[in-house]
Amino acid sequence: MNTTNEVPYARTNPDGTGEVFFETQTVLEAPGLGCGQPLTKAGQVTGRSCWLVIVPRGESEVDGSSYKTQPSGLLQSSPLSASNWAQRLVVPLTFEPVGQFCPIGAAERSTLGDEMVNEAVVRWQPTLCQTGPKTIYGYLQVTDETARAKLISGQPGMVFLNRPVPPGQVPAGQSPVYAPVALSGLTIGFSIESQAGFGAPAGVVAQNGKRLPSLNLTARLVAKLLTESYRDGNSRFADDVKNNPFNLGHDPEFLKYNPGYANLDFGGKLGDALVPEPLADATTALWNWVAQDPAAREFLSGVPDNTGKYGNPSFSGMTVNPNYKGMALPIDSFPKSDPYCQAFPDHPNNPLCIQDKHPYATDMHGAARAASRGDSLAHTSWDPTATPPAYKKDPPQPAGQQALLAITDTATAARYGLVTASLLNAAGQFVAPTTASLLAGEAAMKPSGVGGVLETNPATTAKGAYPLTLLSYAATVPAKLTAAAGRDYAALLRYAAGAGQVPGLTQGTLPAGYAPLPAALRRQTLASASTIQSQAGRSQPGSPGSGSTSPGGAGSPGGSPAGSPGGLPGSGSTPALGGLQSTKSPSVTAPAGVPSLPTVSPQAATSRTPPTGSGPMRNVMLISLIGGSAAAAAGPLLPRFAPKLATRLTPKPWR
């Protein structure tokens, strides 16, 4: 059960209803099942179908004995035994073919960068390589810092990032062009199932196993989760947190904002969140949101939550883990600073430390997938028979008893079927990341100091704005591109600003969890595409630290001054990927669901980026490896376009 998507037990409620969330796996994740494997019939390629199989179980074993007679209190016979299997229910599931979307041997253009764009870029890849000149756009996920280093390396390709290159690091003649491509957000996704505490009312007990639909979090509650300040987010034996609540469910502050969690007990869970290990601009945005909140800052300074200017006398008196007291914010990582390790008499030389009990996830996708499967990622069971002896991985939390949080992005949360928490914004509203709240968050963004580049404003008091809205940019340096590369990257941007902004489930569309870019941002992207195409291969004037080039002008991300050659598409009939044979800007027709855009003309503008706190780029050494890694790891021929969706027991067929 640890490595498959099988759900061993699914609860039926007293009224006869029930639901269970499961992971749909394609041939890429489960070759033995072969779901989505390409099949050719009558000259047409389709994906191999699979089935969702439900084996009903009652209270009796196949021999008629009650489950209550079993020592474990569970049915022991296999669902595959003849008597049980004969009662199965099957639901057909259809899949798109998984395989070689892109023609072998076609030209490839490398892209790399921010995980925030992963779902969108991977969804766009199959359409891009089958349309127009059939160019393959490889994609390699790297950190924002690595993307910035690549951008000014002299071989920029195209990168995706959240913040621009600091001005002092821009070489002469290498002014980047930035184009918005994806609007999403950072979120705390969760899978929490109701678990009644001792003495809970009968009505609460009757809800056992049901997934809870909402979660409200303040910046101070998030600070508690991310600083190992709850005992279940650290260790119940650690002296540093011995007077703090066990977890969220025992914290009066949490219960104040989440009264539906009263009378529940999550026993050892909800003390922290699964967090990604890589450095990220999105992480910086999260800590910026925490830092702008006065109650969170007061807590991090060491003031108990029931005293001080922002304390509440009814709270528990919880204090920050002293290993995090006074931490400097913002940072681009999730530190695990508590050194506590729990020793055991039978293996005193191998204590259980934080990295075993609360390890990092590989990235936001890893965190979200683990939370959706009930997998805490923890290694806490000592195995003396291993070579060498070690702590082995814990099994997933049983269905009906799951309670996990994960720091992830909104698109990945949607992919894995996680519910997303509502965060308290500076206007005093708990806001979930929806299309409307992401658009409100984008409208509240502030200029970064680089023309056409916006930055998240976590302190905005705009009504309905999600405080962790993030805008991802594509960037390149036209002067360091060939004319052919400029045309291809311009085509990618035109697609991203057109058909790529139409929400949907099929290849080429915008995945759930992203909000379609507003018209002003799409105009900016199309203007950037024209700038890249017209300037590719030409040397640019500039001097060290001259700043960044983008259409729109400093402080006016939506605008583009008129008077430059090359019009922005508005009402033509050529598809978004057409016109690659010409260096002129092609006309495009706005796809269904995306309004037509008025014509503007691109013009490069230059300004200086304010300094950031990231210091020297920590990943420059990786740049020499990116050329080979992009070709090997991007996987454009086998894109990760497989459905990994959590769904209800009777889902609609996935197409």
C-alpha positions in Angstrom: 0.0 0.0 0.0 3.0 2.3 0.5 3.8 2.5 -3.2 0.5 2.1 -5.0 -2.7 4.1 -5.2 -4.8 1.4 -3.7 -7.1 2.5 -0.9 -7.3 -0.4 1.5 -10.3 0.9 3.5 -13.0 3.4 2.6 -15.5 4.4 5.2 -19.3 4.2 4.8 -21.2 6.7 6.9 -24.2 5.7 9.1 -26.6 7.1 6.5 -25.1 4.8 3.8 -23.1 7.5 2.0 -19.4 7.9 1.7 -16.6 9.4 -0.3 -12.9 8.6 -0.8 -10.2 10.5 -2.6 -7.6 8.6 -4.7 -4.8 9.2 -7.1 -5.2 8.4 -10.7 -2.0 7.0 -12.2 -1.0 6.7 -15.9 1.4 4.3 -17.5 4.2 6.7 -16.4 3.6 6.2 -12.7 2.2 2.6 -12.9 3.5 0.8 -15.9 1.8 -2.4 -14.9 -1.6 -0.8 -15.2 -0.8 0.9 -18.6 -3.5 3.6 -18.3 -3.1 6.0 -21.2 -0.6 3.7 -23.1 -0.9 4.7 -26.8 -3.0 2.2 -28.9 -3.5 2.4 -32.6 -6.8 1.2 -34.1 -8.0 2.0 -37.6 -5.1 4.5 -37.9 -6.2 6.5 -34.9 -4.2 6.7 -31.7 -6.0 6.5 -28.4 -5.1 6.0 -24.8 -5.6 2.7 -23.1 -8.6 2.7 -20.8 -8.5 1.6 -17.2 -11.1 1.0 -14.5 -11.8 2.1 -11.0 -12.7 -1.0 -9.0 -14.6 -0.8 -5.8 -15.0 -4.0 -3.7 -17.8 -3.6 -1.2 -17.2 -5.0 2.3 -19.6 -5.4 5.1 -19.0 -6.5 8.7 -18.4 -10.2 7.9 -15.5 -12.2 6.6 -16.0 -14.6 3.7 -16.6 -17.4 6.2 -19.4 -15.4 7.9 -17.4 -14.4 11.0 -17.6 -10.8 12.2 -14.7 -8.4 11.8 -15.0 -7.9 15.6 -13.6 -11.3 16.2 -10.3 -10.3 14.5 -7.5 -9.2 16.8 -7.0 -6.1 14.7 -10.6 -5.2 14.5 -10.4 -5.2 10.7 -11.5 -7.6 8.0 -8.5 -9.8 7.0 -9.6 -11.5 3.8 -8.3 -10.0 0.5 -10.6 -8.1 -1.8 -9.2 -10.3 -4.5 -10.7 -13.5 -2.9 -13.4 -15.0 -5.1 -16.3 -14.2 -2.8 -15.3 -10.6 -2.3 -14.2 -10.0 -5.9 -17.6 -11.2 -7.2 -19.3 -8.2 -5.6 -17.0 -5.6 -7.3 -18.2 -2.4 -8.9 -16.3 -1.0 -11.9 -16.2 2.5 -13.3 -14.5 2.9 -16.7 -11.8 5.7 -16.9 -10.6 7.0 -20.2 -7.2 8.6 -20.8 -5.5 10.7 -23.4 -2.6 8.8 -25.0 0.6 9.2 -23.0 3.8 9.2 -25.2 5.5 10.9 -28.0 3.6 14.1 -28.5 6.5 15.8 -30.2 8.2 14.6 -33.5 11.5 12.9 -33.0 14.4 14.9 -34.5 12.6 18.3 -34.4 14.5 21.4 -33.3 14.4 22.0 -29.5 14.5 25.2 -27.6 15.4 25.0 -24.0 13.5 26.7 -21.2 14.0 26.3 -17.5 13.0 27.9 -14.2 10.4 28.5 -11.6 8.2 25.5 -10.3 5.2 27.9 -10.3 4.9 27.5 -14.1 5.4 23.8 -14.2 1.8 22.7 -14.7 1.2 25.4 -17.4 4.3 24.8 -19.4 3.9 21.0 -19.3 0.3 21.4 -20.4 1.3 23.7 -23.3 4.2 21.5 -24.6 2.2 18.9 -26.6 0.3 21.6 -28.5 3.3 23.8 -29.2 5.3 20.9 -30.8 2.4 19.8 -33.0 1.5 23.3 -34.3 3.3 25.7 -36.7 6.9 24.7 -37.1 6.6 21.9 -34.5 9.3 23.3 -32.3 10.0 21.3 -29.1 10.2 23.5 -26.0 12.1 21.5 -23.4 11.5 22.5 -19.8 13.8 22.0 -16.8 12.7 22.9 -13.3 15.3 24.8 -11.4 15.4 27.4 -8.6 14.7 31.1 -9.3 18.2 32.0 -8.5 19.6 29.5 -11.0 17.2 30.9 -13.6 18.5 34.4 -12.9 22.1 33.2 -13.2 21.2 31.5 -16.5 19.5 34.6 -17.8 22.8 36.7 -17.6 25.2 33.8 -18.4 25.5 34.8 -22.1 23.4 31.8 -23.1 20.0 32.8 -21.7 17.6 30.6 -23.7 14.3 31.4 -22.0 13.8 31.2 -18.2 10.8 31.5 -15.9 11.1 33.3 -12.6 9.2 35.5 -10.1 11.6 38.3 -9.5 14.0 40.0 -12.0 17.8 40.0 -11.9 19.3 42.6 -9.5 20.6 45.6 -11.5 24.2 45.3 -10.4 24.4 41.8 -11.9 23.2 42.7 -15.4 26.2 42.7 -17.8 26.6 45.4 -20.4 24.6 44.7 -23.5 22.5 41.9 -21.9 19.4 43.7 -20.9 16.6 41.1 -20.3 13.1 41.3 -21.6 10.4 40.1 -19.1 6.9 38.8 -20.1 4.2 37.7 -17.7 3.0 34.1 -18.5 1.3 32.6 -15.4 -0.8 34.0 -12.6 -1.2 31.7 -9.6 -0.4 31.7 -5.9 1.4 30.0 -3.1 -1.0 28.1 -0.8 -1.3 25.7 2.1 -3.0 22.7 0.7 -4.5 20.2 3.1 -6.1 16.8 3.4 -7.8 16.7 6.8 -10.4 14.2 7.7 -12.7 14.6 10.7 -11.5 12.7 13.7 -13.7 12.9 16.8 -11.9 13.4 20.2 -12.8 11.5 23.4 -16.2 12.4 24.6 -17.2 14.2 21.4 -20.9 14.7 20.8 -22.6 12.0 18.7 -23.1 14.4 15.8 -19.3 14.9 15.6 -18.6 11.2 15.9 -20.9 10.6 12.9 -18.7 12.8 10.8 -15.6 10.7 11.3 -13.6 10.2 8.1 -15.2 13.0 6.2 -12.8 15.4 4.6 -13.0 18.9 6.2 -13.8 21.5 3.6 -12.2 24.6 5.1 -9.2 25.9 7.1 -8.5 29.5 8.2 -5.0 30.5 9.0 -3.5 33.8 10.2 0.1 34.8 9.7 0.9 34.0 13.3 -0.6 30.5 13.0 1.6 29.9 9.9 4.6 31.2 11.8 3.9 28.7 14.6 3.7 25.8 12.0 6.9 26.8 10.2 9.1 27.3 13.4 8.7 23.9 15.0 6.8 25.6 17.8 4.0 23.0 18.2 5.1 19.9 20.1 3.9 17.6 17.3 5.8 19.6 14.8 9.0 18.9 16.8 8.9 16.3 19.6 6.8 15.9 22.6 10.0 15.3 24.5 11.8 18.5 23.4 12.3 21.0 26.3 12.2 24.0 24.0 8.5 23.5 23.3 7.3 21.5 26.3 4.8 24.2 27.4 3.3 24.7 24.0 0.1 23.1 22.5 0.5 19.7 20.8 -0.8 20.9 17.4 -3.3 23.2 15.7 -6.3 21.3 17.1 -5.1 22.1 20.7 -4.4 25.8 20.0 -7.1 28.2 21.2 -6.0 30.7 18.6 -6.7 28.2 15.8 -10.0 27.1 17.3 -11.1 30.8 17.5 -10.9 31.0 13.7 -11.9 27.4 13.0 -14.8 26.5 15.4 -15.7 23.5 13.2 -12.5 21.8 14.5 -13.7 21.8 18.1 -14.1 18.3 19.7 -11.7 16.9 17.1 -8.4 15.2 18.0 -5.6 14.7 15.5 -3.2 12.7 17.7 0.3 13.6 16.7 -0.7 15.3 13.4 -1.1 19.0 12.3 2.0 20.1 14.2 3.7 21.4 11.0 3.4 21.4 7.3 5.3 19.5 4.5 7.7 22.0 3.0 9.8 22.0 -0.1 13.6 22.0 0.2 14.7 24.1 -2.8 15.2 27.9 -2.5 12.3 29.8 -4.1 11.0 33.3 -4.6 7.6 31.9 -3.6 9.0 31.1 -0.2 10.3 34.6 0.1 6.8 35.9 -0.6 5.4 33.7 2.2 7.9 35.0 4.7 7.2 38.5 3.5 3.5 37.9 4.3 4.4 36.6 7.8 6.7 39.6 8.4 4.2 42.2 7.5 1.8 41.0 10.1 2.3 42.7 13.5 1.0 39.7 15.5 3.3 37.3 13.7 6.3 39.6 14.2 5.5 39.9 17.9 5.3 36.1 18.3 8.6 35.6 16.5 10.2 38.1 18.8 9.4 35.9 21.7 6.2 37.4 23.1 3.6 34.7 24.2 0.4 34.7 22.1 -1.7 35.6 25.2 0.2 38.8 26.1 1.7 41.7 24.3 0.1 44.3 22.1 -1.4 41.7 19.8 -2.0 38.8 22.3 -5.3 37.5 23.4 -5.7 36.5 27.1 -7.8 33.5 26.1 -4.9 31.9 24.1 -2.5 29.3 25.5 0.6 31.4 26.1 2.4 29.6 23.3 5.9 31.0 22.6 8.1 30.7 19.5 10.6 27.9 19.5 13.7 29.7 20.9 15.8 28.4 18.0 13.8 30.7 15.8 13.4 33.7 18.1 14.2 37.0 16.3 14.8 35.3 12.9 15.6 37.7 10.2 12.9 37.9 7.5 12.3 37.4 4.6 14.2 34.3 3.6 13.9 32.0 0.6 13.9 28.7 2.5 12.2 26.8 5.3 14.8 26.3 8.0 14.7 23.4 10.4 16.8 24.9 13.2 15.9 22.9 16.2 18.8 20.5 17.1 16.7 18.2 19.3 17.2 14.5 18.7 15.4 11.8 20.7 17.7 9.0 22.0 16.6 5.4 22.5 18.1 2.8 24.9 18.3 0.0 22.3 20.1 2.1 19.7 21.7 5.0 21.6 24.1 5.9 18.7 21.2 6.6 16.3 18.8 9.2 17.8 15.7 10.3 16.0 16.3 13.8 14.7 14.2 16.4 13.0 15.2 15.4 9.4 13.9 11.9 10.0 10.8 12.8 11.8 9.9 15.9 9.8 11.8 15.7 6.5 11.7 18.1 3.5 9.8 17.3 0.4 11.8 17.3 -2.8 9.7 20.2 -4.1 6.1 21.6 -4.0 4.9 18.8 -6.2 6.4 16.3 -3.8 4.8 18.0 -0.8 1.3 18.1 -2.5 1.4 14.6 -3.7 2.5 13.3 -0.3 -0.3 15.2 1.5 -2.9 13.9 -1.0 -1.7 10.3 -0.2 -1.6 10.7 3.6 2.2 10.4 3.5 4.0 12.3 6.2 7.4 11.4 4.5 8.6 10.6 8.1 11.1 7.9 8.9 10.5 7.0 12.5 10.4 3.2 12.8 13.8 1.7 13.7 14.9 -1.2 11.6 17.8 -3.1 13.1 17.8 -5.6 10.2 18.6 -3.0 7.6 22.2 -2.6 6.2 23.2 -0.4 7.9 20.4 -0.2 10.5 18.2 2.8 9.9 14.9 4.4 10.5 12.4 3.2 7.8 9.6 5.1 6.1 6.3 5.4 7.9 3.2 4.0 6.1 0.6 6.4 4.9 -2.0 7.6 7.3 -5.1 5.4 6.9 -8.0 6.6 4.9 -10.4 8.4 7.2 -7.6 9.4 9.6 -5.5 11.7 7.5 -4.4 15.1 8.6 -1.6 16.8 6.6 -0.7 20.3 5.4 1.6 21.1 2.5 3.2 24.3 1.3 2.6 24.2 -2.5 1.3 26.3 -5.4 -2.3 26.6 -6.4 -2.0 24.7 -9.6 -0.3 21.7 -8.0 -2.8 21.7 -5.2 -5.5 21.5 -7.8 -3.7 18.7 -9.6 -3.6 16.5 -6.5 -7.1 17.4 -5.3 -6.0 19.3 -2.1 -8.3 21.8 -0.4 -6.6 25.2 0.0 -6.5 27.2 3.2 -8.0 30.7 3.5 -5.4 33.2 4.6 -6.1 36.3 6.6 -5.2 39.3 4.4 -4.3 42.8 5.6 -7.9 43.9 5.0 -9.0 41.5 7.8 -10.6 38.9 5.4 -9.9 35.2 5.2 -9.4 34.6 1.5 -9.0 31.4 -0.4 -7.0 31.3 -3.7 -9.7 31.5 -6.3 -9.6 33.0 -9.8 -11.3 36.2 -8.4 -9.0 36.5 -5.4 -5.9 35.9 -7.6 -7.0 38.6 -10.0 -7.6 40.9 -7.1 -4.2 40.1 -5.7 -2.6 40.9 -9.1 -4.4 44.2 -9.3 -3.0 45.1 -5.9 0.6 44.3 -6.9 3.2 47.1 -6.8 5.9 48.0 -9.3 9.2 46.3 -8.6 11.3 49.2 -10.0 11.8 47.3 -13.3 9.6 48.4 -16.2 6.8 45.9 -16.6 7.7 43.7 -13.7 5.4 43.6 -10.7 5.9 42.2 -7.3 3.5 40.7 -4.8 2.1 43.0 -2.2 1.3 40.9 0.9 0.3 44.0 2.9 -2.4 45.1 0.5 -5.7 46.1 2.1 -7.6 45.5 -1.2 -10.8 43.7 -0.5 -10.9 40.1 -1.7 -7.2 40.0 -2.6 -5.3 36.8 -1.9 -2.1 37.8 -0.1 0.2 35.2 -1.7 -0.7 35.9 -5.3 2.3 35.3 -7.5 3.0 36.4 -11.1 5.6 34.3 -13.1 7.6 35.9 -15.9 9.3 34.4 -18.9 12.6 36.2 -19.6 15.4 36.2 -22.1 18.1 38.5 -23.5 17.4 39.1 -27.2 21.0 40.3 -28.0 22.2 36.8 -27.0 19.7 34.9 -29.2 19.9 33.9 -32.8 17.2 35.2 -35.1 15.7 31.7 -35.3 15.7 31.3 -31.5 14.1 34.7 -31.1 11.3 33.7 -33.5 10.7 30.5 -31.6 10.7 32.0 -28.1 8.4 34.8 -29.4 6.0 32.0 -30.7 6.0 30.5 -27.2 5.0 33.8 -25.6 2.3 34.5 -28.2 0.8 31.1 -27.4 1.1 31.6 -23.7 -0.7 35.0 -24.0 -3.4 33.6 -26.3 -4.7 30.0 -26.3 -2.6 29.2 -23.3 -4.8 31.4 -21.1 -8.0 29.5 -21.9 -8.9 27.3 -18.9 -9.5 23.6 -19.6 -8.6 20.0 -19.1 -7.1 19.1 -22.5 -3.5 19.7 -23.7 -2.7 23.2 -24.6 -5.1 24.8 -22.2 -4.6 26.6 -18.8 -4.7 24.1 -15.9 -6.9 24.6 -12.8 -5.2 26.7 -10.2 -4.1 29.4 -12.6 -6.1 32.6 -13.2 -6.2 33.7 -16.9 -3.9 36.8 -17.3 -5.7 40.1 -17.4 -5.8 41.8 -20.8 -3.1 44.3 -19.8 -0.6 41.6 -19.0 -1.4 39.7 -22.1 -0.8 42.8 -24.2 2.6 43.2 -22.4 3.5 39.6 -23.2 2.7 40.0 -26.9 4.6 43.2 -27.0 7.6 41.4 -25.4 7.3 38.7 -28.0 7.6 41.3 -30.8 10.6 42.9 -29.0 12.3 39.6 -28.7 11.7 38.6 -32.3 12.8 42.0 -33.7 15.9 42.3 -31.6 17.1 38.7 -31.5 20.7 38.5 -32.8 21.3 42.2 -32.7 23.7 43.7 -30.2 22.2 45.9 -27.6 23.6 49.1 -26.2 24.2 49.1 -22.5 26.6 49.3 -19.6 27.2 47.2 -16.5 24.2 47.3 -14.2 22.1 49.1 -16.8 19.0 47.4 -15.6 16.4 45.3 -17.4 14.5 45.9 -20.6 10.8 45.2 -20.9 7.9 46.6 -22.9 5.8 48.9 -20.8 8.1 51.3 -19.1 9.1 51.5 -15.5 6.3 51.4 -13.1 3.7 50.8 -15.8 3.4 47.1 -16.3 0.4 47.2 -18.5 1.4 50.0 -20.8 3.4 50.1 -24.0 4.2 53.4 -25.7 3.1 53.7 -29.3 5.3 54.6 -32.2 7.4 51.6 -32.5 7.4 49.3 -35.5 5.4 46.1 -35.2 1.8 46.0 -34.2 0.3 43.8 -31.4 -2.2 41.3 -32.8 -5.8 42.1 -32.3 -8.1 40.9 -35.0 -6.2 38.9 -37.5 -7.1 35.3 -38.5 -3.7 33.6 -38.3 -3.3 31.2 -35.3 -1.1 32.2 -32.4 1.7 30.0 -33.6 1.5 31.1 -37.2 4.0 33.4 -38.9 7.1 31.7 -37.6 8.5 31.9 -41.1 8.5 35.7 -41.0 10.3 38.1 -38.7 7.2 40.3 -38.7 4.7 40.0 -35.8 1.9 37.7 -36.9 -1.7 38.5 -36.3 -3.6 36.3 -34.0 -7.3 35.7 -33.2 -8.2 35.7 -29.6 -9.3 32.2 -28.6 -12.7 31.4 -27.1 -12.9 32.7 -23.6 -10.1 35.2 -24.0 -11.1 38.7 -25.1 -9.5 40.3 -28.1 -6.8 42.8 -27.4 -6.4 46.3 -28.8 -3.3 46.9 -30.9 -0.2 48.4 -29.2 3.4 48.5 -30.3 6.3 47.3 -28.3 9.1 49.6 -27.2 12.0 48.7 -25.0 12.3 50.7 -21.8 15.1 50.5 -19.2 15.1 51.0 -15.5 17.0 49.8 -12.4 16.0 47.0 -10.1 16.1 47.7 -6.4 18.5 45.5 -4.5 17.2 42.2 -3.1 18.1 40.4 0.0 19.3 37.3 -1.8 22.9 38.4 -2.0 25.3 36.7 -4.5 23.6 34.0 -6.6 24.1 30.7 -4.9 23.5 28.5 -7.9 25.9 29.9 -10.6 27.9 26.7 -10.6 24.8 24.9 -12.0 24.8 26.9 -15.2 27.5 24.9 -16.8 25.4 21.8 -16.4 22.1 23.2 -17.7 22.7 22.8 -21.4 23.0 19.0 -21.1 20.5 18.7 -18.3 17.8 20.5 -20.1 18.0 18.1 -23.1 18.1 15.1 -20.9 15.7 16.0 -18.1 13.1 18.3 -19.6 11.3 15.3 -21.2 9.4 17.0 -24.0 8.8 13.7 -25.7 7.2 12.2 -22.6 5.7 15.3 -20.9 4.4 15.0 -17.4 0.9 15.5 -18.7 -0.6 12.6 -16.8 -3.7 13.1 -14.6 -2.8 12.9 -10.9 -6.1 14.0 -9.7 -7.8 13.3 -6.4 -11.5 12.8 -7.2 -14.6 11.4 -5.7 -15.6 7.7 -5.6 -17.6 8.1 -8.9 -15.5 10.5 -11.0 -16.3 11.7 -14.4 -14.1 9.9 -17.0 -10.8 11.8 -17.4 -10.2 12.9 -21.0 
